[in-house]
Amino acid sequence: MLRNHVSNPYLFETATSLIGQQIIVITANNKHQGLLTAVLPDHIVVESIQSPNFIRMEEIVWITLKPSNHFFSA
């Protein structure tokens, strides 16, 4: 029997809330930027330049929204 086990439920829940957003993901070796298209129990999918990047949950050190290039003047 195959079980889907979420290794980090807090990261999974946070990442799920960011689907469809432009994000930055830091791993121990790389920095990935792009559109978060999917979150699965063991990895996320970040699309950059129409190419999917599959990033394992265990490798993620930090994840955040990508800052907007729009500035508002007062």
Protein Blocks (a to p, Z undefined) as FASTA:
>chain_A
ZZdddfblmlmmmmmmmgoiacddddfkbccedddfbdcfkbccddeehiacdddfklpm
bdcddddfbdcdZZ
